Amino acid sequence: MAAAAAAAAPTRAEVLSLFRSLIRTAKQFSDYNIREYTRRRAVDAFRENRALADAPAAAAAFAEGKKQLEVAKRQAVVYSLYAPKSKSVMELKVQ
């Protein structure tokens, strides 16, 4: 029974919710480079898996995405403890 539930393809709403959660978590990083890397990694992974047709592959990709979300959340907490004192050159405003 658990194997059948694990192989069920996630719904569009679940996938979009996971994507939004990954993007929201990426915004929590104070360091520009880490924030942009996390955002870019999420977007690239979703583009790469956009065309998955079979349910087991889609379910596996969704499960991997959920694991990555948990890792990103933990890392956001750790990085917030050691936030850089100054902003990156990319974040400075041109006057």
PDB file of N, CA, C and O in Angstrom:
ATOM      1  N   MET A   1       0.818  -1.190   0.000  1.00  0.00           N
ATOM      2  CA  MET A   1       0.000   0.000   0.000  1.00  0.00           C
ATOM      3  C   MET A   1       0.865   1.259   0.000  1.00  0.00           C
ATOM      4  O   MET A   1       0.562   2.211  -0.719  1.00  0.00           O
ATOM      5  N   ALA A   2       1.935   1.278   0.793  1.00  0.00           N
ATOM      6  CA  ALA A   2       2.803   2.447   0.864  1.00  0.00           C
ATOM      7  C   ALA A   2       3.539   2.668  -0.457  1.00  0.00           C
ATOM      8  O   ALA A   2       3.776   3.806  -0.860  1.00  0.00           O
ATOM      9  N   ALA A   3       3.899   1.573  -1.125  1.00  0.00           N
ATOM     10  CA  ALA A   3       4.594   1.701  -2.397  1.00  0.00           C
ATOM     11  C   ALA A   3       3.679   2.306  -3.460  1.00  0.00           C
ATOM     12  O   ALA A   3       4.133   3.078  -4.305  1.00  0.00           O
ATOM     13  N   ALA A   4       2.401   1.958  -3.419  1.00  0.00           N
ATOM     14  CA  ALA A   4       1.451   2.519  -4.386  1.00  0.00           C
ATOM     15  C   ALA A   4       1.252   4.007  -4.131  1.00  0.00           C
ATOM     16  O   ALA A   4       1.124   4.785  -5.076  1.00  0.00           O
ATOM     17  N   ALA A   5       1.226   4.406  -2.873  1.00  0.00           N
ATOM     18  CA  ALA A   5       1.058   5.822  -2.548  1.00  0.00           C
ATOM     19  C   ALA A   5       2.309   6.618  -2.913  1.00  0.00           C
ATOM     20  O   ALA A   5       2.216   7.772  -3.331  1.00  0.00           O
ATOM     21  N   ALA A   6       3.468   6.004  -2.756  1.00  0.00           N
ATOM     22  CA  ALA A   6       4.720   6.680  -3.072  1.00  0.00           C
ATOM     23  C   ALA A   6       4.885   6.861  -4.580  1.00  0.00           C
ATOM     24  O   ALA A   6       5.532   7.810  -5.022  1.00  0.00           O
ATOM     25  N   ALA A   7       4.300   5.954  -5.372  1.00  0.00           N
ATOM     26  CA  ALA A   7       4.439   6.023  -6.821  1.00  0.00           C
ATOM     27  C   ALA A   7       3.412   6.953  -7.457  1.00  0.00           C
ATOM     28  O   ALA A   7       3.512   7.239  -8.650  1.00  0.00           O
ATOM     29  N   ALA A   8       2.434   7.431  -6.702  1.00  0.00           N
ATOM     30  CA  ALA A   8       1.424   8.322  -7.253  1.00  0.00           C
ATOM     31  C   ALA A   8       2.064   9.662  -7.598  1.00  0.00           C
ATOM     32  O   ALA A   8       2.799  10.243  -6.799  1.00  0.00           O
ATOM     33  N   ALA A   9       1.771  10.132  -8.790  1.00  0.00           N
ATOM     34  CA  ALA A   9       2.340  11.404  -9.232  1.00  0.00           C
ATOM     35  C   ALA A   9       1.741  12.546  -8.419  1.00  0.00           C
ATOM     36  O   ALA A   9       0.545  12.537  -8.130  1.00  0.00           O
ATOM     37  N   PRO A  10       2.557  13.526  -8.048  1.00  0.00           N
ATOM     38  CA  PRO A  10       2.032  14.674  -7.301  1.00  0.00           C
ATOM     39  C   PRO A  10       1.139  15.525  -8.195  1.00  0.00           C
ATOM     40  O   PRO A  10       1.319  15.562  -9.413  1.00  0.00           O
ATOM     41  N   THR A  11       0.183  16.202  -7.588  1.00  0.00           N
ATOM     42  CA  THR A  11      -0.711  17.068  -8.357  1.00  0.00           C
ATOM     43  C   THR A  11       0.020  18.348  -8.737  1.00  0.00           C
ATOM     44  O   THR A  11       1.078  18.658  -8.191  1.00  0.00           O
ATOM     45  N   ARG A  12      -0.548  19.071  -9.660  1.00  0.00           N
ATOM     46  CA  ARG A  12       0.033  20.349 -10.089  1.00  0.00           C
ATOM     47  C   ARG A  12       0.113  21.317  -8.909  1.00  0.00           C
ATOM     48  O   ARG A  12       1.098  22.040  -8.764  1.00  0.00           O
ATOM     49  N   ALA A  13      -0.917  21.330  -8.073  1.00  0.00           N
ATOM     50  CA  ALA A  13      -0.932  22.221  -6.904  1.00  0.00           C
ATOM     51  C   ALA A  13       0.193  21.875  -5.934  1.00  0.00           C
ATOM     52  O   ALA A  13       0.824  22.769  -5.369  1.00  0.00           O
ATOM     53  N   GLU A  14       0.444  20.584  -5.740  1.00  0.00           N
ATOM     54  CA  GLU A  14       1.527  20.168  -4.843  1.00  0.00           C
ATOM     55  C   GLU A  14       2.886  20.586  -5.395  1.00  0.00           C
ATOM     56  O   GLU A  14       3.754  21.041  -4.650  1.00  0.00           O
ATOM     57  N   VAL A  15       3.062  20.431  -6.685  1.00  0.00           N
ATOM     58  CA  VAL A  15       4.329  20.797  -7.319  1.00  0.00           C
ATOM     59  C   VAL A  15       4.550  22.305  -7.228  1.00  0.00           C
ATOM     60  O   VAL A  15       5.648  22.750  -6.894  1.00  0.00           O
ATOM     61  N   LEU A  16       3.519  23.090  -7.520  1.00  0.00           N
ATOM     62  CA  LEU A  16       3.639  24.548  -7.436  1.00  0.00           C
ATOM     63  C   LEU A  16       3.890  24.997  -6.000  1.00  0.00           C
ATOM     64  O   LEU A  16       4.647  25.939  -5.764  1.00  0.00           O
ATOM     65  N   SER A  17       3.262  24.330  -5.051  1.00  0.00           N
ATOM     66  CA  SER A  17       3.478  24.655  -3.648  1.00  0.00           C
ATOM     67  C   SER A  17       4.932  24.385  -3.255  1.00  0.00           C
ATOM     68  O   SER A  17       5.542  25.188  -2.550  1.00  0.00           O
ATOM     69  N   LEU A  18       5.483  23.270  -3.702  1.00  0.00           N
ATOM     70  CA  LEU A  18       6.877  22.944  -3.427  1.00  0.00           C
ATOM     71  C   LEU A  18       7.801  23.986  -4.061  1.00  0.00           C
ATOM     72  O   LEU A  18       8.760  24.431  -3.430  1.00  0.00           O
ATOM     73  N   PHE A  19       7.517  24.371  -5.291  1.00  0.00           N
ATOM     74  CA  PHE A  19       8.331  25.373  -5.978  1.00  0.00           C
ATOM     75  C   PHE A  19       8.306  26.698  -5.225  1.00  0.00           C
ATOM     76  O   PHE A  19       9.354  27.301  -4.996  1.00  0.00           O
ATOM     77  N   ARG A  20       7.119  27.153  -4.840  1.00  0.00           N
ATOM     78  CA  ARG A  20       7.006  28.411  -4.101  1.00  0.00           C
ATOM     79  C   ARG A  20       7.729  28.328  -2.762  1.00  0.00           C
ATOM     80  O   ARG A  20       8.356  29.298  -2.336  1.00  0.00           O
ATOM     81  N   SER A  21       7.647  27.190  -2.101  1.00  0.00           N
ATOM     82  CA  SER A  21       8.336  27.019  -0.817  1.00  0.00           C
ATOM     83  C   SER A  21       9.854  27.096  -0.997  1.00  0.00           C
ATOM     84  O   SER A  21      10.547  27.692  -0.172  1.00  0.00           O
ATOM     85  N   LEU A  22      10.364  26.501  -2.060  1.00  0.00           N
ATOM     86  CA  LEU A  22      11.800  26.557  -2.322  1.00  0.00           C
ATOM     87  C   LEU A  22      12.245  27.997  -2.604  1.00  0.00           C
ATOM     88  O   LEU A  22      13.289  28.432  -2.119  1.00  0.00           O
ATOM     89  N   ILE A  23      11.462  28.724  -3.378  1.00  0.00           N
ATOM     90  CA  ILE A  23      11.802  30.115  -3.693  1.00  0.00           C
ATOM     91  C   ILE A  23      11.734  30.973  -2.429  1.00  0.00           C
ATOM     92  O   ILE A  23      12.605  31.813  -2.201  1.00  0.00           O
ATOM     93  N   ARG A  24      10.699  30.765  -1.604  1.00  0.00           N
ATOM     94  CA  ARG A  24      10.568  31.502  -0.341  1.00  0.00           C
ATOM     95  C   ARG A  24      11.743  31.214   0.587  1.00  0.00           C
ATOM     96  O   ARG A  24      12.271  32.119   1.232  1.00  0.00           O
ATOM     97  N   THR A  25      12.143  29.966   0.647  1.00  0.00           N
ATOM     98  CA  THR A  25      13.270  29.587   1.493  1.00  0.00           C
ATOM     99  C   THR A  25      14.557  30.212   0.959  1.00  0.00           C
ATOM    100  O   THR A  25      15.403  30.641   1.745  1.00  0.00           O
ATOM    101  N   ALA A  26      14.717  30.270  -0.351  1.00  0.00           N
ATOM    102  CA  ALA A  26      15.908  30.890  -0.940  1.00  0.00           C
ATOM    103  C   ALA A  26      15.996  32.362  -0.553  1.00  0.00           C
ATOM    104  O   ALA A  26      17.095  32.874  -0.343  1.00  0.00           O
ATOM    105  N   LYS A  27      14.879  33.041  -0.457  1.00  0.00           N
ATOM    106  CA  LYS A  27      14.863  34.465  -0.094  1.00  0.00           C
ATOM    107  C   LYS A  27      15.298  34.704   1.352  1.00  0.00           C
ATOM    108  O   LYS A  27      15.629  35.832   1.716  1.00  0.00           O
ATOM    109  N   GLN A  28      15.300  33.669   2.168  1.00  0.00           N
ATOM    110  CA  GLN A  28      15.675  33.818   3.574  1.00  0.00           C
ATOM    111  C   GLN A  28      17.186  33.916   3.782  1.00  0.00           C
ATOM    112  O   GLN A  28      17.631  34.342   4.848  1.00  0.00           O
ATOM    113  N   PHE A  29      17.980  33.530   2.787  1.00  0.00           N
ATOM    114  CA  PHE A  29      19.428  33.606   2.926  1.00  0.00           C
ATOM    115  C   PHE A  29      19.867  35.064   2.851  1.00  0.00           C
ATOM    116  O   PHE A  29      19.447  35.799   1.957  1.00  0.00           O
ATOM    117  N   SER A  30      20.705  35.477   3.784  1.00  0.00           N
ATOM    118  CA  SER A  30      21.163  36.869   3.797  1.00  0.00           C
ATOM    119  C   SER A  30      22.290  37.101   2.792  1.00  0.00           C
ATOM    120  O   SER A  30      22.453  38.218   2.301  1.00  0.00           O
ATOM    121  N   ASP A  31      23.055  36.083   2.484  1.00  0.00           N
ATOM    122  CA  ASP A  31      24.161  36.208   1.542  1.00  0.00           C
ATOM    123  C   ASP A  31      23.633  36.134   0.108  1.00  0.00           C
ATOM    124  O   ASP A  31      22.920  35.198  -0.254  1.00  0.00           O
ATOM    125  N   TYR A  32      23.990  37.124  -0.694  1.00  0.00           N
ATOM    126  CA  TYR A  32      23.504  37.216  -2.076  1.00  0.00           C
ATOM    127  C   TYR A  32      23.843  35.959  -2.881  1.00  0.00           C
ATOM    128  O   TYR A  32      22.980  35.409  -3.566  1.00  0.00           O
ATOM    129  N   ASN A  33      25.092  35.507  -2.801  1.00  0.00           N
ATOM    130  CA  ASN A  33      25.529  34.363  -3.608  1.00  0.00           C
ATOM    131  C   ASN A  33      24.769  33.092  -3.258  1.00  0.00           C
ATOM    132  O   ASN A  33      24.358  32.350  -4.150  1.00  0.00           O
ATOM    133  N   ILE A  34      24.580  32.837  -1.981  1.00  0.00           N
ATOM    134  CA  ILE A  34      23.849  31.650  -1.548  1.00  0.00           C
ATOM    135  C   ILE A  34      22.387  31.758  -1.942  1.00  0.00           C
ATOM    136  O   ILE A  34      21.789  30.790  -2.411  1.00  0.00           O
ATOM    137  N   ARG A  35      21.814  32.937  -1.751  1.00  0.00           N
ATOM    138  CA  ARG A  35      20.402  33.171  -2.093  1.00  0.00           C
ATOM    139  C   ARG A  35      20.158  32.923  -3.580  1.00  0.00           C
ATOM    140  O   ARG A  35      19.219  32.218  -3.950  1.00  0.00           O
ATOM    141  N   GLU A  36      20.999  33.498  -4.423  1.00  0.00           N
ATOM    142  CA  GLU A  36      20.818  33.347  -5.869  1.00  0.00           C
ATOM    143  C   GLU A  36      21.107  31.920  -6.330  1.00  0.00           C
ATOM    144  O   GLU A  36      20.433  31.410  -7.225  1.00  0.00           O
ATOM    145  N   TYR A  37      22.105  31.272  -5.726  1.00  0.00           N
ATOM    146  CA  TYR A  37      22.400  29.881  -6.076  1.00  0.00           C
ATOM    147  C   TYR A  37      21.208  28.983  -5.748  1.00  0.00           C
ATOM    148  O   TYR A  37      20.816  28.136  -6.551  1.00  0.00           O
ATOM    149  N   THR A  38      20.641  29.177  -4.564  1.00  0.00           N
ATOM    150  CA  THR A  38      19.510  28.346  -4.147  1.00  0.00           C
ATOM    151  C   THR A  38      18.308  28.565  -5.058  1.00  0.00           C
ATOM    152  O   THR A  38      17.636  27.611  -5.449  1.00  0.00           O
ATOM    153  N   ARG A  39      18.040  29.823  -5.396  1.00  0.00           N
ATOM    154  CA  ARG A  39      16.921  30.135  -6.291  1.00  0.00           C
ATOM    155  C   ARG A  39      17.156  29.537  -7.678  1.00  0.00           C
ATOM    156  O   ARG A  39      16.268  28.911  -8.258  1.00  0.00           O
ATOM    157  N   ARG A  40      18.361  29.740  -8.192  1.00  0.00           N
ATOM    158  CA  ARG A  40      18.689  29.229  -9.531  1.00  0.00           C
ATOM    159  C   ARG A  40      18.635  27.702  -9.582  1.00  0.00           C
ATOM    160  O   ARG A  40      18.182  27.119 -10.568  1.00  0.00           O
ATOM    161  N   ARG A  41      19.101  27.064  -8.509  1.00  0.00           N
ATOM    162  CA  ARG A  41      19.086  25.593  -8.430  1.00  0.00           C
ATOM    163  C   ARG A  41      17.657  25.066  -8.456  1.00  0.00           C
ATOM    164  O   ARG A  41      17.370  24.065  -9.114  1.00  0.00           O
ATOM    165  N   ALA A  42      16.755  25.745  -7.734  1.00  0.00           N
ATOM    166  CA  ALA A  42      15.347  25.328  -7.711  1.00  0.00           C
ATOM    167  C   ALA A  42      14.719  25.483  -9.096  1.00  0.00           C
ATOM    168  O   ALA A  42      14.044  24.576  -9.583  1.00  0.00           O
ATOM    169  N   VAL A  43      14.941  26.618  -9.716  1.00  0.00           N
ATOM    170  CA  VAL A  43      14.357  26.863 -11.039  1.00  0.00           C
ATOM    171  C   VAL A  43      14.889  25.854 -12.052  1.00  0.00           C
ATOM    172  O   VAL A  43      14.122  25.301 -12.839  1.00  0.00           O
ATOM    173  N   ASP A  44      16.190  25.614 -12.036  1.00  0.00           N
ATOM    174  CA  ASP A  44      16.791  24.661 -12.976  1.00  0.00           C
ATOM    175  C   ASP A  44      16.261  23.242 -12.768  1.00  0.00           C
ATOM    176  O   ASP A  44      15.993  22.530 -13.735  1.00  0.00           O
ATOM    177  N   ALA A  45      16.112  22.834 -11.514  1.00  0.00           N
ATOM    178  CA  ALA A  45      15.614  21.480 -11.240  1.00  0.00           C
ATOM    179  C   ALA A  45      14.176  21.321 -11.725  1.00  0.00           C
ATOM    180  O   ALA A  45      13.819  20.278 -12.273  1.00  0.00           O
ATOM    181  N   PHE A  46      13.356  22.337 -11.530  1.00  0.00           N
ATOM    182  CA  PHE A  46      11.975  22.233 -11.989  1.00  0.00           C
ATOM    183  C   PHE A  46      11.899  22.251 -13.511  1.00  0.00           C
ATOM    184  O   PHE A  46      11.067  21.552 -14.090  1.00  0.00           O
ATOM    185  N   ARG A  47      12.738  23.027 -14.164  1.00  0.00           N
ATOM    186  CA  ARG A  47      12.770  23.021 -15.633  1.00  0.00           C
ATOM    187  C   ARG A  47      13.230  21.669 -16.166  1.00  0.00           C
ATOM    188  O   ARG A  47      12.698  21.160 -17.153  1.00  0.00           O
ATOM    189  N   GLU A  48      14.215  21.106 -15.503  1.00  0.00           N
ATOM    190  CA  GLU A  48      14.760  19.810 -15.924  1.00  0.00           C
ATOM    191  C   GLU A  48      13.702  18.707 -15.816  1.00  0.00           C
ATOM    192  O   GLU A  48      13.641  17.815 -16.662  1.00  0.00           O
ATOM    193  N   ASN A  49      12.880  18.772 -14.782  1.00  0.00           N
ATOM    194  CA  ASN A  49      11.893  17.719 -14.546  1.00  0.00           C
ATOM    195  C   ASN A  49      10.498  18.068 -15.059  1.00  0.00           C
ATOM    196  O   ASN A  49       9.532  17.371 -14.747  1.00  0.00           O
ATOM    197  N   ARG A  50      10.387  19.119 -15.828  1.00  0.00           N
ATOM    198  CA  ARG A  50       9.086  19.562 -16.322  1.00  0.00           C
ATOM    199  C   ARG A  50       8.399  18.512 -17.193  1.00  0.00           C
ATOM    200  O   ARG A  50       7.177  18.376 -17.153  1.00  0.00           O
ATOM    201  N   ALA A  51       9.164  17.785 -17.963  1.00  0.00           N
ATOM    202  CA  ALA A  51       8.597  16.865 -18.943  1.00  0.00           C
ATOM    203  C   ALA A  51       8.465  15.430 -18.432  1.00  0.00           C
ATOM    204  O   ALA A  51       8.249  14.517 -19.229  1.00  0.00           O
ATOM    205  N   LEU A  52       8.591  15.214 -17.135  1.00  0.00           N
ATOM    206  CA  LEU A  52       8.445  13.852 -16.619  1.00  0.00           C
ATOM    207  C   LEU A  52       7.015  13.369 -16.841  1.00  0.00           C
ATOM    208  O   LEU A  52       6.056  14.006 -16.404  1.00  0.00           O
ATOM    209  N   ALA A  53       6.887  12.243 -17.520  1.00  0.00           N
ATOM    210  CA  ALA A  53       5.556  11.741 -17.864  1.00  0.00           C
ATOM    211  C   ALA A  53       5.114  10.598 -16.960  1.00  0.00           C
ATOM    212  O   ALA A  53       3.941  10.515 -16.596  1.00  0.00           O
ATOM    213  N   ASP A  54       6.028   9.730 -16.600  1.00  0.00           N
ATOM    214  CA  ASP A  54       5.621   8.570 -15.805  1.00  0.00           C
ATOM    215  C   ASP A  54       5.519   8.926 -14.318  1.00  0.00           C
ATOM    216  O   ASP A  54       6.319   9.695 -13.786  1.00  0.00           O
ATOM    217  N   ALA A  55       4.528   8.351 -13.679  1.00  0.00           N
ATOM    218  CA  ALA A  55       4.213   8.660 -12.278  1.00  0.00           C
ATOM    219  C   ALA A  55       5.356   8.332 -11.317  1.00  0.00           C
ATOM    220  O   ALA A  55       5.647   9.145 -10.439  1.00  0.00           O
ATOM    221  N   PRO A  56       6.016   7.181 -11.441  1.00  0.00           N
ATOM    222  CA  PRO A  56       7.108   6.895 -10.490  1.00  0.00           C
ATOM    223  C   PRO A  56       8.255   7.902 -10.561  1.00  0.00           C
ATOM    224  O   PRO A  56       8.796   8.299  -9.529  1.00  0.00           O
ATOM    225  N   ALA A  57       8.624   8.312 -11.767  1.00  0.00           N
ATOM    226  CA  ALA A  57       9.709   9.286 -11.917  1.00  0.00           C
ATOM    227  C   ALA A  57       9.295  10.642 -11.353  1.00  0.00           C
ATOM    228  O   ALA A  57      10.092  11.317 -10.701  1.00  0.00           O
ATOM    229  N   ALA A  58       8.048  11.039 -11.605  1.00  0.00           N
ATOM    230  CA  ALA A  58       7.548  12.309 -11.072  1.00  0.00           C
ATOM    231  C   ALA A  58       7.479  12.265  -9.550  1.00  0.00           C
ATOM    232  O   ALA A  58       7.812  13.244  -8.883  1.00  0.00           O
ATOM    233  N   ALA A  59       7.050  11.137  -9.003  1.00  0.00           N
ATOM    234  CA  ALA A  59       6.976  10.991  -7.548  1.00  0.00           C
ATOM    235  C   ALA A  59       8.372  11.019  -6.930  1.00  0.00           C
ATOM    236  O   ALA A  59       8.568  11.602  -5.865  1.00  0.00           O
ATOM    237  N   ALA A  60       9.330  10.396  -7.590  1.00  0.00           N
ATOM    238  CA  ALA A  60      10.709  10.392  -7.087  1.00  0.00           C
ATOM    239  C   ALA A  60      11.300  11.801  -7.119  1.00  0.00           C
ATOM    240  O   ALA A  60      11.961  12.223  -6.170  1.00  0.00           O
ATOM    241  N   ALA A  61      11.061  12.521  -8.204  1.00  0.00           N
ATOM    242  CA  ALA A  61      11.558  13.899  -8.314  1.00  0.00           C
ATOM    243  C   ALA A  61      10.904  14.793  -7.256  1.00  0.00           C
ATOM    244  O   ALA A  61      11.563  15.656  -6.674  1.00  0.00           O
ATOM    245  N   PHE A  62       9.621  14.587  -7.012  1.00  0.00           N
ATOM    246  CA  PHE A  62       8.900  15.365  -5.998  1.00  0.00           C
ATOM    247  C   PHE A  62       9.460  15.069  -4.611  1.00  0.00           C
ATOM    248  O   PHE A  62       9.661  15.985  -3.813  1.00  0.00           O
ATOM    249  N   ALA A  63       9.710  13.806  -4.324  1.00  0.00           N
ATOM    250  CA  ALA A  63      10.281  13.427  -3.025  1.00  0.00           C
ATOM    251  C   ALA A  63      11.671  14.030  -2.855  1.00  0.00           C
ATOM    252  O   ALA A  63      12.013  14.497  -1.769  1.00  0.00           O
ATOM    253  N   GLU A  64      12.468  14.025  -3.907  1.00  0.00           N
ATOM    254  CA  GLU A  64      13.797  14.636  -3.850  1.00  0.00           C
ATOM    255  C   GLU A  64      13.683  16.141  -3.625  1.00  0.00           C
ATOM    256  O   GLU A  64      14.481  16.722  -2.888  1.00  0.00           O
ATOM    257  N   GLY A  65      12.705  16.766  -4.251  1.00  0.00           N
ATOM    258  CA  GLY A  65      12.476  18.197  -4.042  1.00  0.00           C
ATOM    259  C   GLY A  65      12.111  18.515  -2.602  1.00  0.00           C
ATOM    260  O   GLY A  65      12.556  19.520  -2.049  1.00  0.00           O
ATOM    261  N   LYS A  66      11.300  17.657  -1.998  1.00  0.00           N
ATOM    262  CA  LYS A  66      10.926  17.868  -0.593  1.00  0.00           C
ATOM    263  C   LYS A  66      12.137  17.712   0.321  1.00  0.00           C
ATOM    264  O   LYS A  66      12.276  18.439   1.305  1.00  0.00           O
ATOM    265  N   LYS A  67      13.010  16.762  -0.007  1.00  0.00           N
ATOM    266  CA  LYS A  67      14.247  16.592   0.774  1.00  0.00           C
ATOM    267  C   LYS A  67      15.122  17.836   0.650  1.00  0.00           C
ATOM    268  O   LYS A  67      15.680  18.318   1.636  1.00  0.00           O
ATOM    269  N   GLN A  68      15.232  18.347  -0.573  1.00  0.00           N
ATOM    270  CA  GLN A  68      16.043  19.543  -0.802  1.00  0.00           C
ATOM    271  C   GLN A  68      15.462  20.761  -0.086  1.00  0.00           C
ATOM    272  O   GLN A  68      16.207  21.626   0.374  1.00  0.00           O
ATOM    273  N   LEU A  69      14.143  20.831   0.008  1.00  0.00           N
ATOM    274  CA  LEU A  69      13.497  21.924   0.736  1.00  0.00           C
ATOM    275  C   LEU A  69      13.876  21.875   2.210  1.00  0.00           C
ATOM    276  O   LEU A  69      14.176  22.907   2.809  1.00  0.00           O
ATOM    277  N   GLU A  70      13.864  20.692   2.790  1.00  0.00           N
ATOM    278  CA  GLU A  70      14.229  20.556   4.204  1.00  0.00           C
ATOM    279  C   GLU A  70      15.696  20.928   4.422  1.00  0.00           C
ATOM    280  O   GLU A  70      16.032  21.573   5.416  1.00  0.00           O
ATOM    281  N   VAL A  71      16.559  20.529   3.507  1.00  0.00           N
ATOM    282  CA  VAL A  71      17.975  20.892   3.604  1.00  0.00           C
ATOM    283  C   VAL A  71      18.133  22.413   3.514  1.00  0.00           C
ATOM    284  O   VAL A  71      18.878  23.010   4.290  1.00  0.00           O
ATOM    285  N   ALA A  72      17.436  23.030   2.572  1.00  0.00           N
ATOM    286  CA  ALA A  72      17.526  24.484   2.399  1.00  0.00           C
ATOM    287  C   ALA A  72      17.015  25.219   3.637  1.00  0.00           C
ATOM    288  O   ALA A  72      17.586  26.234   4.035  1.00  0.00           O
ATOM    289  N   LYS A  73      15.949  24.715   4.243  1.00  0.00           N
ATOM    290  CA  LYS A  73      15.427  25.353   5.460  1.00  0.00           C
ATOM    291  C   LYS A  73      16.451  25.278   6.588  1.00  0.00           C
ATOM    292  O   LYS A  73      16.670  26.262   7.294  1.00  0.00           O
ATOM    293  N   ARG A  74      17.069  24.133   6.758  1.00  0.00           N
ATOM    294  CA  ARG A  74      18.089  23.996   7.805  1.00  0.00           C
ATOM    295  C   ARG A  74      19.275  24.906   7.532  1.00  0.00           C
ATOM    296  O   ARG A  74      19.795  25.554   8.440  1.00  0.00           O
ATOM    297  N   GLN A  75      19.698  24.952   6.279  1.00  0.00           N
ATOM    298  CA  GLN A  75      20.832  25.802   5.928  1.00  0.00           C
ATOM    299  C   GLN A  75      20.515  27.283   6.103  1.00  0.00           C
ATOM    300  O   GLN A  75      21.394  28.059   6.479  1.00  0.00           O
ATOM    301  N   ALA A  76      19.283  27.684   5.841  1.00  0.00           N
ATOM    302  CA  ALA A  76      18.888  29.081   6.029  1.00  0.00           C
ATOM    303  C   ALA A  76      19.028  29.475   7.492  1.00  0.00           C
ATOM    304  O   ALA A  76      19.455  30.587   7.802  1.00  0.00           O
ATOM    305  N   VAL A  77      18.670  28.570   8.386  1.00  0.00           N
ATOM    306  CA  VAL A  77      18.820  28.843   9.818  1.00  0.00           C
ATOM    307  C   VAL A  77      20.295  28.967  10.183  1.00  0.00           C
ATOM    308  O   VAL A  77      20.686  29.890  10.898  1.00  0.00           O
ATOM    309  N   VAL A  78      21.105  28.047   9.698  1.00  0.00           N
ATOM    310  CA  VAL A  78      22.535  28.083  10.001  1.00  0.00           C
ATOM    311  C   VAL A  78      23.166  29.351   9.439  1.00  0.00           C
ATOM    312  O   VAL A  78      23.931  30.018  10.135  1.00  0.00           O
ATOM    313  N   TYR A  79      22.857  29.690   8.196  1.00  0.00           N
ATOM    314  CA  TYR A  79      23.432  30.883   7.583  1.00  0.00           C
ATOM    315  C   TYR A  79      22.954  32.152   8.281  1.00  0.00           C
ATOM    316  O   TYR A  79      23.684  33.143   8.311  1.00  0.00           O
ATOM    317  N   SER A  80      21.749  32.146   8.841  1.00  0.00           N
ATOM    318  CA  SER A  80      21.269  33.332   9.548  1.00  0.00           C
ATOM    319  C   SER A  80      22.064  33.569  10.827  1.00  0.00           C
ATOM    320  O   SER A  80      22.181  34.707  11.283  1.00  0.00           O
ATOM    321  N   LEU A  81      22.608  32.511  11.405  1.00  0.00           N
ATOM    322  CA  LEU A  81      23.432  32.651  12.608  1.00  0.00           C
ATOM    323  C   LEU A  81      24.783  33.285  12.288  1.00  0.00           C
ATOM    324  O   LEU A  81      25.382  33.939  13.142  1.00  0.00           O
ATOM    325  N   TYR A  82      25.257  33.092  11.071  1.00  0.00           N
ATOM    326  CA  TYR A  82      26.567  33.593  10.665  1.00  0.00           C
ATOM    327  C   TYR A  82      26.443  34.528   9.464  1.00  0.00           C
ATOM    328  O   TYR A  82      27.206  34.418   8.504  1.00  0.00           O
ATOM    329  N   ALA A  83      25.494  35.432   9.522  1.00  0.00           N
ATOM    330  CA  ALA A  83      25.242  36.350   8.411  1.00  0.00           C
ATOM    331  C   ALA A  83      26.435  37.280   8.215  1.00  0.00           C
ATOM    332  O   ALA A  83      27.041  37.715   9.194  1.00  0.00           O
ATOM    333  N   PRO A  84      26.779  37.589   6.974  1.00  0.00           N
ATOM    334  CA  PRO A  84      27.897  38.504   6.731  1.00  0.00           C
ATOM    335  C   PRO A  84      27.564  39.913   7.226  1.00  0.00           C
ATOM    336  O   PRO A  84      26.410  40.340   7.189  1.00  0.00           O
ATOM    337  N   LYS A  85      28.575  40.612   7.680  1.00  0.00           N
ATOM    338  CA  LYS A  85      28.369  41.966   8.219  1.00  0.00           C
ATOM    339  C   LYS A  85      28.132  42.994   7.117  1.00  0.00           C
ATOM    340  O   LYS A  85      27.404  43.968   7.311  1.00  0.00           O
ATOM    341  N   SER A  86      28.748  42.770   5.969  1.00  0.00           N
ATOM    342  CA  SER A  86      28.596  43.722   4.876  1.00  0.00           C
ATOM    343  C   SER A  86      27.859  43.063   3.714  1.00  0.00           C
ATOM    344  O   SER A  86      27.819  41.839   3.587  1.00  0.00           O
ATOM    345  N   LYS A  87      27.285  43.903   2.885  1.00  0.00           N
ATOM    346  CA  LYS A  87      26.555  43.390   1.727  1.00  0.00           C
ATOM    347  C   LYS A  87      27.513  43.032   0.603  1.00  0.00           C
ATOM    348  O   LYS A  87      28.641  43.519   0.538  1.00  0.00           O
ATOM    349  N   SER A  88      27.041  42.185  -0.258  1.00  0.00           N
ATOM    350  CA  SER A  88      27.800  41.816  -1.437  1.00  0.00           C
ATOM    351  C   SER A  88      27.831  43.003  -2.409  1.00  0.00           C
ATOM    352  O   SER A  88      26.964  43.875  -2.354  1.00  0.00           O
ATOM    353  N   VAL A  89      28.812  43.032  -3.279  1.00  0.00           N
ATOM    354  CA  VAL A  89      28.907  44.081  -4.282  1.00  0.00           C
ATOM    355  C   VAL A  89      27.654  44.074  -5.161  1.00  0.00           C
ATOM    356  O   VAL A  89      27.218  45.122  -5.637  1.00  0.00           O
ATOM    357  N   MET A  90      27.084  42.897  -5.372  1.00  0.00           N
ATOM    358  CA  MET A  90      25.888  42.773  -6.210  1.00  0.00           C
ATOM    359  C   MET A  90      24.663  43.423  -5.569  1.00  0.00           C
ATOM    360  O   MET A  90      23.710  43.764  -6.268  1.00  0.00           O
ATOM    361  N   GLU A  91      24.681  43.595  -4.251  1.00  0.00           N
ATOM    362  CA  GLU A  91      23.533  44.168  -3.555  1.00  0.00           C
ATOM    363  C   GLU A  91      23.644  45.665  -3.332  1.00  0.00           C
ATOM    364  O   GLU A  91      22.667  46.303  -2.939  1.00  0.00           O
ATOM    365  N   LEU A  92      24.820  46.239  -3.576  1.00  0.00           N
ATOM    366  CA  LEU A  92      25.009  47.672  -3.387  1.00  0.00           C
ATOM    367  C   LEU A  92      24.263  48.448  -4.448  1.00  0.00           C
ATOM    368  O   LEU A  92      24.241  48.062  -5.617  1.00  0.00           O
ATOM    369  N   LYS A  93      23.651  49.547  -4.037  1.00  0.00           N
ATOM    370  CA  LYS A  93      22.894  50.373  -4.984  1.00  0.00           C
ATOM    371  C   LYS A  93      23.815  51.386  -5.635  1.00  0.00           C
ATOM    372  O   LYS A  93      24.657  51.992  -4.972  1.00  0.00           O
ATOM    373  N   VAL A  94      23.652  51.564  -6.923  1.00  0.00           N
ATOM    374  CA  VAL A  94      24.448  52.534  -7.673  1.00  0.00           C
ATOM    375  C   VAL A  94      23.780  53.894  -7.488  1.00  0.00           C
ATOM    376  O   VAL A  94      22.566  54.038  -7.625  1.00  0.00           O
ATOM    377  N   GLN A  95      24.607  54.881  -7.173  1.00  0.00           N
ATOM    378  CA  GLN A  95      24.033  56.232  -6.966  1.00  0.00           C
ATOM    379  C   GLN A  95      24.280  57.131  -8.126  1.00  0.00           C
ATOM    380  O   GLN A  95      23.864  58.290  -8.107  1.00  0.00           O
TER     381      GLN A  95
END
